[in-house]
Amino acid sequence: MNLTKLCSLVIILAVPFSSLMAQNQPLTPTEKKQMLDTIKKIKTGVIKGRSGVNSAALTAYRAAASSNTSAYDFYLKCYKEMNFTRKGAKESEYRDWKAKNKDYLSSREHSTARRLQLQFLILTIRAANLEEKERDSLIPELITLMDNCISAYPYIGKSKRILSSGATGSTFAQVYDLQSTLVGLKNWPRSPMDVSGIYESTIMPRYRTTETVKELMQAWDKRMSQEIKIVASENSSEAEANFKNKTLPKLKWFKYMDLLRAGQSREALTSMVALVRANPDHENIDEWLEDLEGYISGEVDPGTFEEAEKRRKAAEVAQKESKASNSSNALGNTNLDEARKALEGLNIGGGRNGGRGSIPEGVDLNQIRELFNRR
């Protein structure tokens, strides 16, 4: 290669390298501002897009939530659409289903639960149309809705499950494909009766600051009063005793921990001492006493709200992973059961029916071998 070509090659290679070096430079304040402005515009566009998709659902839900009768009629309409019309079923099949389930579907219990579920979906759509910081304005309405659900809870019989299950997976939501428009809705509940989850993920984090201690303590008191009502609605002396002796003291301890992290040490520590004195047989008493000694002596730092929130989220992730693992194990057990049934069906060693000549499709052959070797 001659000298001229070699120099040209060096120049060609040097240009991309110098460009790469320039790209590796830190962003300037102006560039950062431009990027953040762009992201903000994109977020606004995404929210507006979802708002447009959800506007039809919001209008329909509001009309249907106006009364129990409207909620009942709308439920029938949505159920028919999802389970009959879209599947190409005959009109007579829908009429048969409706007649068979008329007593339950038209009952006050079912209609009340569906009306409250619609009200929750309305609130959920409104939350999705707001940025996370703006959702604080919906907290009073969310608490009021929980109050209404808890008040109705003792009187809705087997329809209780409607208010405890995920509303975004309900028939109302499926008709409008609502779930696909809520992917950006974080830290928002999926059902109005998940009181513990609502307070921990949606309400409490908003108030865990030194400036909103009063609101935080009020939220704790409201949460405890609501959970007491839920337990009372079960009409179980065992459940009430368990809540009073185990759960309620824990909730109070967590409340006082929030008070301690907010810098209100005198009130927090005094309340903690009173709590351990009143609950010497509690399952957490040893841990509480040890921590309390450390807080009073100053040897143990209660940490900050931010640190506590990180631990909560980590525990939440661990819990989800554990559920996924358990689900996987359950699936494995199901497959093993299927293999066992298949092995029995083969009727090894002959018998009256002569056995089955083949292994059913979908059964793991390795599990068949494993079970056979166990015999």
Residue frames relative to the residue before (quaternion, step in Angstrom):
aa qw qx qy qz dx dy dz
M 1.0000 0.0000 0.0000 0.0000 0.00 0.00 0.00
N 0.3797 -0.7421 0.4974 0.2401 3.63 -0.75 1.02
L 0.7140 -0.4855 0.3145 0.3945 3.54 -1.32 0.36
T 0.6373 0.5447 -0.3339 0.4309 3.61 0.99 -0.81
K 0.6750 0.4873 -0.2898 0.4722 3.57 0.93 -0.93
L 0.6365 0.5389 -0.3260 0.4451 3.56 1.03 -0.80
C 0.6491 0.5095 -0.3099 0.4722 3.60 0.99 -0.84
S 0.6373 0.5316 -0.3245 0.4538 3.57 1.02 -0.84
L 0.6506 0.5203 -0.3097 0.4583 3.57 1.02 -0.86
V 0.6284 0.5357 -0.3272 0.4594 3.59 1.01 -0.81
I 0.6548 0.5138 -0.3050 0.4628 3.58 0.97 -0.91
I 0.6526 0.5235 -0.3103 0.4514 3.58 0.96 -0.95
L 0.6874 0.4759 -0.2769 0.4737 3.57 0.96 -0.88
A 0.6569 0.5395 -0.3081 0.4272 3.58 1.04 -0.74
V 0.6158 0.5800 -0.3531 0.3996 3.60 1.04 -0.73
P 0.6851 0.4513 -0.3102 0.4803 3.65 0.79 -0.88
F 0.6345 0.5416 -0.3385 0.4354 3.59 1.03 -0.78
S 0.6628 0.4881 -0.3050 0.4790 3.59 0.96 -0.85
S 0.6220 0.5307 -0.3350 0.4682 3.56 1.12 -0.72
L 0.6428 0.5255 -0.3125 0.4615 3.56 1.04 -0.85
M 0.6305 0.5325 -0.3248 0.4620 3.57 1.03 -0.81
A 0.6502 0.5111 -0.3137 0.4664 3.57 1.03 -0.83
Q 0.6500 0.5245 -0.3159 0.4502 3.56 1.03 -0.81
N 0.6691 0.5206 -0.2893 0.4444 3.57 1.15 -0.63
Q 0.4904 0.6597 -0.4338 0.3691 3.59 1.27 -0.05
P 0.5779 -0.5912 0.4257 0.3679 3.62 -1.08 0.67
L 0.5500 -0.6077 0.4573 0.3450 3.55 -1.14 0.64
T 0.4283 -0.6791 0.5301 0.2726 3.56 -1.06 0.75
P 0.6627 -0.4975 0.3665 0.4230 3.62 -1.18 0.38
T 0.6403 0.5275 -0.3244 0.4544 3.59 1.03 -0.78
E 0.6599 0.5072 -0.3021 0.4649 3.57 0.97 -0.90
K 0.6344 0.5312 -0.3231 0.4593 3.57 1.00 -0.83
K 0.6534 0.5182 -0.3086 0.4574 3.56 0.96 -0.92
Q 0.6501 0.5205 -0.3127 0.4568 3.56 0.98 -0.90
M 0.6620 0.5078 -0.3001 0.4625 3.58 0.98 -0.88
L 0.6592 0.5072 -0.3031 0.4651 3.58 0.96 -0.89
D 0.6278 0.5252 -0.3273 0.4721 3.58 1.06 -0.77
T 0.6395 0.5272 -0.3164 0.4615 3.56 1.03 -0.83
I 0.6552 0.5130 -0.3040 0.4638 3.57 0.95 -0.93
K 0.6395 0.5323 -0.3220 0.4517 3.56 1.00 -0.86
K 0.6533 0.5093 -0.3105 0.4663 3.58 0.98 -0.85
I 0.6407 0.5217 -0.3205 0.4633 3.57 1.01 -0.84
K 0.6483 0.5214 -0.3135 0.4577 3.58 0.96 -0.92
T 0.6418 0.5218 -0.3176 0.4636 3.56 0.99 -0.86
G 0.6605 0.5115 -0.3000 0.4605 3.56 1.00 -0.85
V 0.6364 0.5275 -0.3207 0.4624 3.57 1.03 -0.83
I 0.6626 0.5062 -0.2978 0.4647 3.57 0.94 -0.94
K 0.6535 0.5061 -0.3155 0.4662 3.59 0.97 -0.85
G 0.6326 0.5413 -0.3255 0.4482 3.56 1.04 -0.80
R 0.6708 0.4783 -0.2909 0.4864 3.56 0.95 -0.88
S 0.6105 0.5589 -0.3477 0.4405 3.55 1.06 -0.74
G 0.6515 0.5148 -0.3123 0.4615 3.55 1.04 -0.79
V 0.6480 0.5167 -0.3099 0.4659 3.55 1.01 -0.88
N 0.7427 0.4359 -0.2200 0.4582 3.57 0.97 -0.90
S 0.4873 0.6992 -0.4323 0.2944 3.59 1.19 -0.31
A 0.6401 0.5201 -0.3263 0.4619 3.59 1.02 -0.78
A 0.6506 0.5090 -0.3083 0.4719 3.56 0.98 -0.87
L 0.6513 0.5346 -0.3146 0.4371 3.56 0.93 -0.93
T 0.6520 0.5132 -0.3076 0.4658 3.58 0.95 -0.88
A 0.6824 0.4888 -0.2830 0.4640 3.57 0.90 -0.96
Y 0.6576 0.5190 -0.3100 0.4495 3.59 0.96 -0.88
R 0.6522 0.5237 -0.3205 0.4446 3.57 0.93 -0.87
A 0.6575 0.4980 -0.3112 0.4721 3.58 0.96 -0.82
A 0.6974 0.4850 -0.2727 0.4517 3.58 0.93 -0.91
A 0.6807 0.5003 -0.2860 0.4523 3.59 1.11 -0.66
S 0.4695 0.7109 -0.4250 0.3058 3.59 1.25 -0.03
S 0.8012 -0.0219 0.0220 0.5976 3.61 1.17 -0.48
N 0.6497 -0.5089 0.3882 0.4101 3.57 -1.27 0.28
T 0.6394 0.5373 -0.3213 0.4464 3.57 1.01 -0.83
S 0.6592 0.5011 -0.3010 0.4729 3.58 0.97 -0.89
A 0.6400 0.5260 -0.3195 0.4600 3.57 1.02 -0.82
Y 0.6418 0.5277 -0.3081 0.4634 3.58 1.03 -0.85
D 0.6772 0.4930 -0.2903 0.4628 3.59 0.84 -0.98
F 0.6708 0.4989 -0.2950 0.4627 3.57 0.97 -0.89
Y 0.6171 0.5416 -0.3487 0.4520 3.59 1.03 -0.71
L 0.6446 0.5178 -0.3190 0.4632 3.58 0.94 -0.89
K 0.6460 0.5329 -0.3087 0.4510 3.56 0.97 -0.91
C 0.6913 0.4741 -0.2720 0.4726 3.59 0.90 -0.97
Y 0.6563 0.5149 -0.3136 0.4537 3.57 0.93 -0.89
K 0.6393 0.5237 -0.3173 0.4651 3.57 0.98 -0.84
E 0.6472 0.5328 -0.3117 0.4474 3.57 0.95 -0.92
M 0.7362 0.4438 -0.2373 0.4525 3.58 0.81 -1.05
N 0.8165 0.3326 -0.1300 0.4536 3.58 0.82 -1.00
F 0.7631 0.3089 -0.1920 0.5342 3.58 1.22 -0.23
T 0.7235 0.4510 -0.2641 0.4510 3.60 0.60 -1.16
R 0.7327 0.4312 -0.2500 0.4634 3.59 0.74 -1.04
K 0.6864 0.4514 -0.2827 0.4951 3.57 1.22 -0.34
G 0.4939 -0.6992 0.4019 0.3251 3.55 1.32 0.09
A 0.3416 0.7538 -0.4946 0.2656 3.57 1.16 0.54
K 0.5740 -0.5964 0.4419 0.3459 3.55 -1.24 0.44
E 0.6061 -0.5616 0.4276 0.3667 3.55 -1.20 0.59
S 0.6236 0.5573 -0.3366 0.4327 3.58 1.05 -0.74
E 0.6135 0.5477 -0.3448 0.4525 3.59 1.11 -0.66
Y 0.6429 0.5087 -0.3150 0.4782 3.56 1.02 -0.82
R 0.6570 0.5143 -0.3176 0.4505 3.59 0.91 -0.89
D 0.6350 0.5266 -0.3247 0.4627 3.58 1.02 -0.78
W 0.6523 0.5101 -0.3080 0.4685 3.57 0.97 -0.92
K 0.6608 0.5207 -0.3006 0.4492 3.57 0.91 -0.94
A 0.6697 0.4954 -0.2992 0.4654 3.59 0.92 -0.90
K 0.6534 0.5339 -0.3051 0.4415 3.55 1.00 -0.86
N 0.7891 0.3142 -0.1423 0.5082 3.59 1.02 -0.82
K 0.3141 0.8105 -0.4604 0.1803 3.57 1.29 0.11
D 0.6573 0.5386 -0.3280 0.4127 3.60 0.82 -0.97
Y 0.7103 0.4365 -0.2659 0.4839 3.58 0.88 -0.92
L 0.6865 0.5149 -0.2960 0.4196 3.59 0.79 -1.01
S 0.7384 0.4024 -0.2244 0.4925 3.59 1.00 -0.80
S 0.4544 0.7020 -0.4437 0.3222 3.58 1.27 -0.01
R 0.6116 -0.5571 0.4171 0.3764 3.54 -1.21 0.51
E 0.6137 0.5716 -0.3458 0.4208 3.57 1.03 -0.79
H 0.7065 0.4607 -0.2632 0.4683 3.58 0.81 -1.05
S 0.6765 0.5006 -0.2994 0.4496 3.59 0.88 -0.92
T 0.6281 0.5294 -0.3317 0.4638 3.59 1.05 -0.76
A 0.6629 0.5056 -0.3023 0.4621 3.57 0.92 -0.92
R 0.6689 0.4916 -0.3037 0.4676 3.60 0.95 -0.82
R 0.6291 0.5263 -0.3422 0.4584 3.60 1.02 -0.73
L 0.6664 0.4845 -0.2969 0.4827 3.60 0.97 -0.83
Q 0.6168 0.5384 -0.3387 0.4636 3.57 1.09 -0.69
L 0.6355 0.5218 -0.3138 0.4747 3.57 1.04 -0.78
Q 0.6395 0.5211 -0.3239 0.4631 3.58 0.99 -0.82
F 0.6428 0.5093 -0.3194 0.4748 3.56 1.06 -0.73
L 0.6481 0.5128 -0.3181 0.4645 3.60 0.99 -0.78
I 0.5994 0.5502 -0.3491 0.4650 3.58 1.09 -0.70
L 0.6704 0.4894 -0.2853 0.4793 3.56 0.93 -0.93
T 0.6335 0.5413 -0.3210 0.4502 3.58 1.06 -0.77
I 0.6536 0.4982 -0.3101 0.4780 3.59 0.95 -0.84
R 0.6417 0.5171 -0.3233 0.4651 3.57 0.96 -0.82
A 0.6407 0.5183 -0.3197 0.4675 3.58 1.02 -0.78
A 0.6542 0.5238 -0.3075 0.4506 3.58 1.01 -0.83
N 0.6828 0.4835 -0.2793 0.4712 3.58 1.16 -0.56
L 0.6637 0.4503 -0.2977 0.5178 3.57 1.33 0.10
E 0.4953 -0.5960 0.5180 0.3622 3.55 -1.22 0.36
E 0.7038 -0.5211 0.2761 0.3961 3.57 -1.14 0.67
K 0.6787 0.4965 -0.3010 0.4496 3.60 0.89 -0.88
E 0.6594 0.5205 -0.3050 0.4486 3.58 1.13 -0.61
R 0.5625 0.6388 -0.3766 0.3656 3.59 1.24 -0.35
D 0.4490 0.6896 -0.4521 0.3440 3.59 1.24 -0.20
S 0.6227 0.5749 -0.3368 0.4104 3.57 1.08 -0.73
L 0.6699 0.5086 -0.2929 0.4548 3.59 1.23 -0.43
I 0.4659 0.7175 -0.4295 0.2892 3.60 1.24 -0.32
P 0.6520 0.5022 -0.3467 0.4500 3.67 0.83 -0.80
E 0.6602 0.4974 -0.3097 0.4700 3.60 1.00 -0.79
L 0.6268 0.5371 -0.3287 0.4590 3.58 1.07 -0.75
I 0.6555 0.5036 -0.3044 0.4732 3.58 0.98 -0.86
T 0.6397 0.5199 -0.3186 0.4679 3.59 1.01 -0.83
L 0.6441 0.5132 -0.3201 0.4682 3.59 0.99 -0.83
M 0.6303 0.5183 -0.3350 0.4710 3.60 1.00 -0.77
D 0.6175 0.5434 -0.3347 0.4598 3.59 1.01 -0.82
N 0.6717 0.5034 -0.2905 0.4593 3.57 0.93 -0.94
C 0.6513 0.5083 -0.3088 0.4712 3.57 1.02 -0.81
I 0.6622 0.5058 -0.3000 0.4644 3.57 0.97 -0.89
S 0.6338 0.5288 -0.3253 0.4613 3.59 1.05 -0.75
A 0.7066 0.4521 -0.2576 0.4796 3.58 1.03 -0.80
Y 0.5000 0.7283 -0.3877 0.2632 3.56 1.17 -0.67
P 0.7032 0.4717 -0.3081 0.4336 3.66 0.75 -0.87
Y 0.7472 0.4420 -0.2022 0.4532 3.59 1.19 -0.49
I 0.6519 0.5484 -0.3208 0.4140 3.62 1.21 0.03
G 0.4317 -0.7622 0.4246 0.2289 3.58 1.23 0.39
K 0.8386 -0.1513 0.1191 0.5095 3.56 -0.91 -0.94
S 0.5400 0.6133 -0.4053 0.4099 3.59 1.27 -0.07
K 0.3806 0.7244 -0.4808 0.3149 3.60 1.28 0.06
R 0.6186 0.5798 -0.3435 0.4040 3.56 1.03 -0.81
I 0.5750 0.5979 -0.3753 0.4135 3.60 1.15 -0.59
L 0.7262 0.4264 -0.2363 0.4848 3.58 0.96 -0.89
S 0.6728 0.4822 -0.2985 0.4752 3.59 1.24 -0.28
S 0.6567 0.5008 -0.3120 0.4697 3.59 1.20 -0.43
G 0.6710 -0.5301 0.3469 0.3852 3.56 -1.25 0.43
A 0.3793 -0.7551 0.4921 0.2095 3.58 -0.56 1.17
T 0.6477 0.5375 -0.3264 0.4302 3.59 1.08 -0.65
G 0.6755 0.4306 -0.3007 0.5176 3.57 1.29 -0.06
S 0.4362 0.7187 -0.4376 0.3190 3.57 1.31 0.12
T 0.6862 -0.4649 0.3627 0.4261 3.55 -1.33 0.21
F 0.6085 0.5624 -0.3459 0.4402 3.58 1.03 -0.79
A 0.7132 0.4592 -0.2507 0.4666 3.56 0.89 -0.98
Q 0.6334 0.5606 -0.3328 0.4167 3.59 1.00 -0.79
V 0.6141 0.5716 -0.3498 0.4169 3.58 0.98 -0.80
Y 0.7698 0.3221 -0.1653 0.5257 3.58 1.03 -0.82
D 0.3965 -0.7297 0.4674 0.3031 3.59 1.30 0.21
L 0.1000 0.8672 -0.4810 0.0809 3.53 1.05 0.87
Q 0.6284 0.5917 -0.3457 0.3683 3.56 0.94 -0.88
S 0.6517 0.5349 -0.3215 0.4312 3.60 1.00 -0.76
T 0.6881 0.4632 -0.2832 0.4815 3.60 1.19 -0.42
L 0.6741 0.5051 -0.2859 0.4568 3.59 1.29 -0.06
V 0.3117 0.7947 -0.4797 0.2032 3.58 1.25 0.28
G 0.7139 0.4424 -0.2589 0.4771 3.59 1.09 -0.61
L 0.5421 0.6254 -0.3931 0.4006 3.58 1.30 0.00
K 0.0080 0.8252 -0.5614 0.0614 3.56 -0.07 1.33
N 0.8310 0.2038 -0.1691 0.4891 3.54 -1.28 0.53
W 0.5392 0.5598 -0.4331 0.4564 3.54 1.03 0.84
P 0.5064 -0.6861 0.4271 0.3008 3.62 -0.86 0.92
R 0.3800 -0.7160 0.5410 0.2242 3.53 -1.28 0.43
S 0.7783 0.1259 -0.1193 0.6035 3.58 1.28 -0.09
P 0.5328 -0.6762 0.4095 0.3018 3.62 -1.02 0.73
M 0.6972 0.4658 -0.2846 0.4646 3.61 1.19 -0.30
D 0.4888 0.6106 -0.4595 0.4208 3.58 1.24 0.27
V 0.0900 -0.8636 0.4943 0.0419 3.55 0.69 1.16
S 0.6657 0.5081 -0.3073 0.4519 3.58 0.83 -0.97
G 0.6915 0.4812 -0.2749 0.4634 3.58 0.88 -0.97
I 0.6270 0.5466 -0.3345 0.4429 3.58 1.03 -0.78
Y 0.6920 0.4656 -0.2864 0.4715 3.57 0.88 -0.89
E 0.7001 0.4873 -0.2841 0.4377 3.58 0.88 -0.91
S 0.7852 0.3526 -0.1743 0.4783 3.60 0.91 -0.88
T 0.7882 0.3502 -0.1586 0.4805 3.58 1.01 -0.77
I 0.7929 0.3522 -0.1761 0.4651 3.59 0.76 -1.02
M 0.7072 0.4989 -0.2847 0.4122 3.60 0.63 -1.11
P 0.6520 0.5302 -0.3482 0.4154 3.66 0.82 -0.84
R 0.6115 0.5643 -0.3519 0.4287 3.61 1.11 -0.62
Y 0.7721 0.3777 -0.1738 0.4807 3.56 1.07 -0.79
R 0.5366 0.6322 -0.4131 0.3764 3.60 1.22 -0.01
T 0.4413 0.6083 -0.5262 0.3978 3.52 0.35 1.38
T 0.6013 -0.5739 0.4081 0.3775 3.58 -1.19 0.42
E 0.6437 0.5348 -0.3196 0.4444 3.59 1.22 -0.42
T 0.7743 0.3155 -0.1658 0.5228 3.62 1.16 -0.46
V 0.1552 0.8222 -0.5293 0.1403 3.58 1.03 0.81
K 0.6322 0.5460 -0.3332 0.4372 3.58 0.96 -0.86
E 0.6773 0.4843 -0.2843 0.4754 3.58 0.90 -0.96
L 0.6262 0.5467 -0.3278 0.4489 3.58 1.08 -0.76
M 0.6726 0.4850 -0.2919 0.4767 3.59 0.93 -0.90
Q 0.6262 0.5249 -0.3327 0.4709 3.58 1.07 -0.71
A 0.6348 0.5263 -0.3215 0.4654 3.57 1.05 -0.78
W 0.6292 0.5275 -0.3286 0.4669 3.58 1.03 -0.79
D 0.6668 0.5010 -0.3013 0.4621 3.58 0.88 -0.94
K 0.6506 0.5129 -0.3126 0.4647 3.57 1.00 -0.84
R 0.6354 0.5358 -0.3246 0.4514 3.57 0.96 -0.87
M 0.6844 0.4879 -0.2951 0.4543 3.58 0.84 -0.96
S 0.6526 0.5092 -0.3219 0.4597 3.59 0.97 -0.81
Q 0.6549 0.5039 -0.3137 0.4678 3.60 1.03 -0.76
E 0.6662 0.4927 -0.3119 0.4650 3.59 0.94 -0.82
I 0.5973 0.5510 -0.3527 0.4639 3.59 1.11 -0.65
K 0.6621 0.5084 -0.3010 0.4611 3.59 0.96 -0.88
I 0.6349 0.5303 -0.3330 0.4525 3.58 1.00 -0.79
V 0.6624 0.4957 -0.3006 0.4746 3.57 0.94 -0.91
A 0.6448 0.5294 -0.3180 0.4504 3.58 0.98 -0.85
S 0.6448 0.5450 -0.3237 0.4271 3.59 1.07 -0.73
E 0.6013 0.5806 -0.3559 0.4179 3.60 1.22 -0.35
N 0.2610 -0.8011 0.4976 0.2060 3.59 1.28 -0.33
S 0.5042 0.6164 -0.4348 0.4204 3.54 0.97 0.92
S 0.3698 -0.7426 0.5144 0.2172 3.57 -0.54 1.15
E 0.6190 0.5448 -0.3415 0.4510 3.58 1.10 -0.67
A 0.6637 0.4977 -0.2984 0.4719 3.59 0.95 -0.90
E 0.6456 0.5204 -0.3169 0.4604 3.58 1.00 -0.81
A 0.6619 0.5014 -0.3035 0.4673 3.59 0.95 -0.88
N 0.6431 0.5256 -0.3144 0.4597 3.58 1.00 -0.84
F 0.6611 0.4980 -0.3041 0.4718 3.57 0.98 -0.86
K 0.6807 0.5081 -0.2879 0.4423 3.56 0.88 -0.98
N 0.7683 0.3997 -0.1967 0.4596 3.58 0.89 -0.95
K 0.7842 0.3153 -0.1639 0.5086 3.60 1.10 -0.61
T 0.7690 0.4061 -0.2163 0.4439 3.56 0.57 -1.21
L 0.6802 0.5169 -0.3049 0.4210 3.59 0.79 -0.99
P 0.6506 0.4939 -0.3397 0.4663 3.66 0.87 -0.75
K 0.6201 0.5361 -0.3425 0.4592 3.61 1.07 -0.71
L 0.6518 0.5150 -0.3128 0.4606 3.57 0.93 -0.91
K 0.6485 0.5122 -0.3142 0.4673 3.57 1.00 -0.82
W 0.6332 0.5253 -0.3344 0.4597 3.59 0.98 -0.79
F 0.6579 0.5014 -0.3083 0.4698 3.58 0.94 -0.88
K 0.6113 0.5441 -0.3404 0.4631 3.58 1.07 -0.73
Y 0.6971 0.4657 -0.2762 0.4700 3.58 0.85 -0.95
M 0.5898 0.5513 -0.3677 0.4616 3.59 1.16 -0.54
D 0.6304 0.5153 -0.3249 0.4812 3.58 1.02 -0.76
L 0.6404 0.5229 -0.3154 0.4658 3.56 1.02 -0.82
L 0.6481 0.5174 -0.3070 0.4669 3.58 1.03 -0.82
R 0.6749 0.4884 -0.2924 0.4695 3.59 0.93 -0.87
A 0.6444 0.5168 -0.3144 0.4677 3.57 1.20 -0.49
G 0.5889 -0.6103 0.3536 0.3945 3.58 1.28 0.00
Q 0.5498 0.5976 -0.3995 0.4254 3.59 1.29 0.09
S 0.0157 -0.8804 0.4739 0.0033 3.57 0.78 1.09
R 0.6350 0.5424 -0.3540 0.4210 3.63 0.89 -0.83
E 0.7092 0.4494 -0.2651 0.4741 3.57 0.75 -1.04
A 0.6563 0.5295 -0.3125 0.4374 3.58 0.97 -0.88
L 0.7109 0.4604 -0.2682 0.4591 3.59 0.77 -1.02
T 0.6190 0.5351 -0.3379 0.4651 3.59 1.04 -0.75
S 0.6684 0.4950 -0.2896 0.4737 3.58 0.98 -0.88
M 0.6369 0.5341 -0.3241 0.4518 3.59 1.04 -0.75
V 0.6344 0.5226 -0.3237 0.4686 3.57 0.99 -0.85
A 0.6528 0.5056 -0.3087 0.4722 3.58 0.96 -0.87
L 0.6460 0.5372 -0.3170 0.4401 3.59 1.03 -0.79
V 0.6996 0.4494 -0.2862 0.4761 3.61 0.83 -0.92
R 0.6024 0.5534 -0.3556 0.4521 3.59 1.11 -0.62
A 0.7176 0.4496 -0.2442 0.4726 3.57 1.02 -0.84
N 0.7845 0.2780 -0.1417 0.5359 3.62 1.22 -0.38
P 0.0414 0.8543 -0.5166 0.0405 3.62 0.71 1.06
D 0.7171 0.4353 -0.2503 0.4833 3.61 1.19 -0.42
H 0.3941 0.7353 -0.4770 0.2766 3.59 1.24 0.14
E 0.5969 -0.6119 0.3960 0.3354 3.57 -1.10 0.74
N 0.7234 0.4078 -0.2411 0.5023 3.62 1.18 -0.47
I 0.3447 0.7976 -0.4608 0.1807 3.60 1.27 0.04
D 0.6509 0.5213 -0.3318 0.4409 3.64 0.91 -0.82
E 0.6594 0.5000 -0.2952 0.4775 3.57 0.96 -0.90
W 0.6582 0.5185 -0.3084 0.4504 3.58 0.93 -0.90
L 0.6666 0.5065 -0.3068 0.4528 3.58 0.90 -0.92
E 0.6549 0.5122 -0.3111 0.4604 3.58 0.96 -0.87
D 0.6721 0.4871 -0.2935 0.4743 3.58 0.91 -0.93
L 0.6548 0.5366 -0.3113 0.4318 3.55 0.94 -0.91
E 0.6181 0.5314 -0.3357 0.4721 3.57 1.02 -0.77
G 0.6733 0.5030 -0.2886 0.4586 3.56 0.98 -0.88
Y 0.6488 0.5120 -0.3188 0.4639 3.58 1.00 -0.78
I 0.6772 0.4963 -0.2944 0.4565 3.59 0.93 -0.91
S 0.7126 0.4434 -0.2560 0.4796 3.59 0.95 -0.89
G 0.4686 -0.6817 0.4388 0.3510 3.56 1.20 -0.44
E 0.4951 0.6769 -0.4175 0.3499 3.59 1.28 0.05
V 0.7484 0.3008 -0.1807 0.5629 3.59 1.22 -0.46
D 0.2795 -0.7577 0.5720 0.1433 3.55 -0.89 1.01
P 0.4067 -0.7337 0.4837 0.2496 3.63 -0.68 1.00
G 0.4619 -0.6903 0.4397 0.3417 3.59 1.25 -0.29
T 0.5372 -0.6225 0.4699 0.3211 3.53 -1.34 0.01
F 0.6747 -0.4581 0.3779 0.4383 3.55 -1.32 0.14
E 0.6463 0.5431 -0.3172 0.4321 3.56 0.98 -0.89
E 0.6629 0.5011 -0.3023 0.4669 3.58 0.96 -0.87
A 0.6452 0.5201 -0.3117 0.4648 3.56 1.01 -0.85
E 0.6499 0.5164 -0.3134 0.4613 3.59 1.02 -0.80
K 0.6254 0.5291 -0.3376 0.4636 3.60 1.03 -0.74
R 0.6538 0.5052 -0.3103 0.4701 3.57 1.00 -0.85
R 0.6356 0.5345 -0.3290 0.4496 3.57 1.02 -0.81
K 0.6782 0.4891 -0.2920 0.4642 3.57 0.91 -0.93
A 0.6264 0.5308 -0.3328 0.4638 3.58 1.06 -0.77
A 0.6494 0.5075 -0.3076 0.4754 3.57 1.02 -0.83
E 0.6258 0.5451 -0.3231 0.4548 3.56 1.09 -0.79
V 0.6520 0.5055 -0.3024 0.4774 3.57 0.99 -0.89
A 0.6510 0.5221 -0.3092 0.4560 3.57 0.97 -0.91
Q 0.6411 0.5286 -0.3162 0.4578 3.56 1.04 -0.81
K 0.6501 0.5103 -0.3116 0.4689 3.59 0.99 -0.86
E 0.6517 0.5117 -0.3119 0.4649 3.57 0.99 -0.86
S 0.6325 0.5343 -0.3193 0.4611 3.55 1.07 -0.80
K 0.6453 0.5147 -0.3141 0.4691 3.58 1.01 -0.85
A 0.6475 0.5197 -0.3153 0.4595 3.56 1.00 -0.88
S 0.6468 0.5215 -0.3050 0.4654 3.56 1.05 -0.85
N 0.6575 0.5078 -0.3022 0.4675 3.56 0.97 -0.89
S 0.6293 0.5373 -0.3231 0.4592 3.55 1.09 -0.81
S 0.6452 0.5211 -0.3070 0.4668 3.55 1.04 -0.86
N 0.6499 0.5133 -0.3081 0.4682 3.57 1.02 -0.86
A 0.6319 0.5362 -0.3249 0.4557 3.55 1.06 -0.82
L 0.6338 0.5268 -0.3226 0.4655 3.56 1.06 -0.81
G 0.6315 0.5347 -0.3215 0.4603 3.54 1.07 -0.82
N 0.6493 0.5136 -0.3100 0.4674 3.57 1.01 -0.83
T 0.6225 0.5410 -0.3322 0.4576 3.57 1.09 -0.79
N 0.6551 0.5090 -0.3079 0.4658 3.55 0.98 -0.89
L 0.6361 0.5330 -0.3185 0.4581 3.55 1.07 -0.80
D 0.6285 0.5302 -0.3240 0.4679 3.56 1.04 -0.80
E 0.6471 0.5176 -0.3153 0.4625 3.56 1.01 -0.87
A 0.6387 0.5227 -0.3197 0.4654 3.54 1.05 -0.81
R 0.6366 0.5361 -0.3191 0.4533 3.56 1.02 -0.86
K 0.6578 0.5050 -0.3054 0.4680 3.57 0.96 -0.91
A 0.6426 0.5262 -0.3254 0.4521 3.55 1.00 -0.83
L 0.6453 0.5268 -0.3132 0.4560 3.55 1.02 -0.85
E 0.6381 0.5085 -0.3206 0.4811 3.56 1.02 -0.81
G 0.6625 0.5364 -0.2985 0.4292 3.55 1.02 -0.87
L 0.6013 0.5669 -0.3628 0.4306 3.57 1.15 -0.57
N 0.2245 -0.8254 0.4942 0.1548 3.57 1.31 -0.39
I 0.0359 -0.8433 0.5360 -0.0173 3.52 0.80 1.14
G 0.7835 0.3092 -0.2320 0.4866 3.59 -0.95 0.85
G 0.6172 -0.5690 0.3501 0.4156 3.57 1.18 0.32
G 0.1316 0.7894 -0.5941 0.0806 3.55 -1.06 -0.63
R 0.7701 -0.4009 0.2442 0.4319 3.50 -1.32 0.08
N 0.7731 0.3512 -0.1846 0.4949 3.57 0.93 -0.93
G 0.5070 -0.6884 0.4043 0.3249 3.55 1.24 -0.06
G 0.5124 -0.6752 0.4043 0.3436 3.58 1.25 0.02
R 0.5212 -0.6092 0.4985 0.3297 3.49 -1.39 0.15
G 0.4677 -0.7384 0.4219 0.2409 3.56 -0.87 0.87
S 0.8090 0.1716 -0.0811 0.5563 3.62 1.15 -0.33
I 0.5075 -0.6303 0.4955 0.3156 3.54 -1.31 0.40
P 0.5224 -0.6579 0.4353 0.3236 3.62 -0.82 0.94
E 0.5757 -0.5959 0.4439 0.3412 3.55 -1.14 0.68
G 0.7693 0.3600 -0.2604 0.4590 3.59 -1.01 0.78
V 0.6064 0.5376 -0.3648 0.4586 3.60 1.24 -0.16
D 0.4659 -0.6944 0.4821 0.2615 3.57 -0.89 1.00
L 0.3978 -0.7440 0.4890 0.2218 3.58 -0.57 1.16
N 0.6171 0.5557 -0.3465 0.4363 3.60 1.07 -0.70
Q 0.6531 0.4958 -0.3162 0.4771 3.56 1.06 -0.73
I 0.5745 0.5575 -0.3716 0.4702 3.58 1.15 -0.58
R 0.6673 0.5014 -0.3003 0.4616 3.58 0.89 -0.97
E 0.6432 0.5375 -0.3202 0.4415 3.56 0.98 -0.92
L 0.6775 0.4803 -0.2863 0.4778 3.57 0.91 -0.91
F 0.6293 0.5397 -0.3370 0.4462 3.57 1.02 -0.78
N 0.6708 0.5037 -0.2934 0.4585 3.58 1.01 -0.84
R 0.6163 0.5578 -0.3467 0.4346 3.58 1.19 -0.50
R 0.5970 0.6196 -0.3568 0.3639 3.56 1.15 -0.61
